[in-house]
Amino acid sequence: MEEKQALAALSALAQETRLAVFRLLVRRGPEGLPAGEVALLLGVAAPTLSFHLKELERAGLVTATRRQRQILYATDYPGTRSLLDFLMRDCCQGLPELCGPPVCCPAEEPVHA
C-alpha cells in the first residue's frame, strides 16, 4: 500500500459512524451484512449510511456484493491487511518479526473487573 492509499483509509476510519460500520463488519466476518441491517444495528438513516459505506468502499476497506435485490457489505480483508501491513512496516526498527505475531482475530476481549 502506498502512503496516499493509507491516508485515504485512515481518513475514512477517522469518522465515528464509519468506524462503527467498519468494526461491525469486521465482527460479522466475510458473510457481511445487508445495508438495511447495518442501518438498523447502528441506528443510522439509510441515506447517511449509504454515504459512509461508499467512503469505506472507496478507501478499500469494505466490499459490496449484490445478492438478488440486496447489497451485502463486508470487510475487504486484503485491503485491511494492506493497511495494517503499511502501518507496521517499519515496526521495531524495520524488523516487524520482533513485534510478535500480528494482531488478528483475538480469541476474546479481556474482561476488566
Backbone torsions as a table, in degrees:
resi	resn	phi	psi	omega
1	MET	NA	139.2	177.6
2	GLU	-89.8	164.2	-177.1
3	GLU	-58.4	-42.2	-179.6
4	LYS	-61.7	-40.5	178.2
5	GLN	-65.6	-41.3	179.3
6	ALA	-63.9	-41.6	178.4
7	LEU	-63.2	-38.8	178.1
8	ALA	-64.6	-42.3	179.8
9	ALA	-66.7	-44.7	179.6
10	LEU	-65.7	-37.8	177.3
11	SER	-63.5	-41.1	178.6
12	ALA	-62.4	-37.1	-178.6
13	LEU	-81.1	-12.4	-176.6
14	ALA	-85.8	37.2	177.9
15	GLN	-141.1	134.0	-170.5
16	GLU	-55.0	-48.5	-177.9
17	THR	-67.6	-43.5	-179.4
18	ARG	-64.8	-38.7	177.1
19	LEU	-63.6	-41.8	178.6
20	ALA	-63.4	-42.3	177.9
21	VAL	-62.2	-48.2	-178.8
22	PHE	-59.4	-47.0	-179.3
23	ARG	-64.3	-38.0	176.7
24	LEU	-62.5	-45.8	-179.1
25	LEU	-67.7	-34.1	176.5
26	VAL	-62.9	-44.6	179.4
27	ARG	-64.7	-34.3	-177.4
28	ARG	-69.3	-32.5	179.4
29	GLY	93.6	-170.8	-173.2
30	PRO	-64.8	-20.6	179.9
31	GLU	-66.8	-31.5	180.0
32	GLY	72.0	-167.3	-178.9
33	LEU	-143.6	150.0	171.6
34	PRO	-67.8	149.6	-178.4
35	ALA	-55.7	-40.1	-179.9
36	GLY	-60.6	-38.1	179.1
37	GLU	-70.5	-38.9	176.0
38	VAL	-59.9	-45.2	-180.0
39	ALA	-59.8	-45.1	179.4
40	LEU	-64.5	-46.5	-177.2
41	LEU	-64.0	-33.4	-177.3
42	LEU	-100.6	-6.0	-179.9
43	GLY	65.6	42.1	-177.9
44	VAL	-115.6	136.4	177.6
45	ALA	-62.8	144.2	-176.4
46	ALA	-54.2	-47.4	-179.9
47	PRO	-63.1	-37.7	178.3
48	THR	-65.8	-44.7	179.4
49	LEU	-61.8	-42.0	179.9
50	SER	-56.8	-44.6	177.5
51	PHE	-59.0	-47.0	-177.2
52	HIS	-68.3	-38.0	177.9
53	LEU	-63.8	-39.9	177.9
54	LYS	-63.6	-38.9	177.9
55	GLU	-64.3	-42.7	178.9
56	LEU	-67.1	-37.6	178.0
57	GLU	-66.8	-44.1	178.4
58	ARG	-60.6	-32.6	-179.3
59	ALA	-81.5	-3.4	177.8
60	GLY	80.6	22.8	-178.1
61	LEU	-107.9	-14.8	-176.9
62	VAL	-138.8	145.1	174.2
63	THR	-116.3	153.2	176.7
64	ALA	-120.1	131.6	179.8
65	THR	-131.5	129.3	179.1
66	ARG	-83.1	131.3	173.1
67	ARG	-129.3	104.9	-173.0
68	GLN	54.3	-116.3	-177.1
69	ARG	-96.3	0.7	-179.4
70	GLN	-102.9	153.0	169.7
71	ILE	-113.0	121.6	178.4
72	LEU	-95.9	135.3	177.1
73	TYR	-111.4	137.0	-179.7
74	ALA	-144.3	160.4	176.3
75	THR	-62.9	135.9	172.5
76	ASP	-86.6	93.9	-174.3
77	TYR	-64.1	-41.5	175.6
78	PRO	-61.0	-40.6	178.5
79	GLY	-65.1	-42.0	178.9
80	THR	-66.2	-42.8	178.3
81	ARG	-62.0	-39.9	179.2
82	SER	-61.7	-41.2	177.5
83	LEU	-64.4	-46.0	179.4
84	LEU	-62.5	-41.1	177.3
85	ASP	-62.4	-41.8	178.1
86	PHE	-59.9	-45.9	-178.3
87	LEU	-65.1	-32.6	-175.6
88	MET	-98.9	0.4	-174.1
89	ARG	-52.0	-41.7	-176.3
90	ASP	-102.8	19.1	-179.4
91	CYS	-58.9	142.6	175.0
92	CYS	52.9	52.4	177.3
93	GLN	59.4	39.4	177.7
94	GLY	82.8	8.4	178.8
95	LEU	-119.3	76.5	-174.2
96	PRO	-59.6	-22.7	179.1
97	GLU	-63.9	-21.3	177.2
98	LEU	-73.9	-18.7	-177.3
99	CYS	-78.9	-7.6	-178.5
100	GLY	94.5	-177.1	-177.6
101	PRO	-66.8	154.3	179.3
102	PRO	-63.0	148.7	178.3
103	VAL	-85.5	103.0	-179.9
104	CYS	-149.7	129.3	173.3
105	CYS	51.7	60.5	177.8
106	PRO	-60.6	148.5	-177.8
107	ALA	-57.4	-44.1	176.4
108	GLU	-164.3	157.2	178.5
109	GLU	-72.9	143.1	175.9
110	PRO	-64.9	144.4	178.6
111	VAL	-94.9	125.4	179.2
112	HIS	-100.0	124.0	-179.0
113	ALA	-89.5	NA	NA
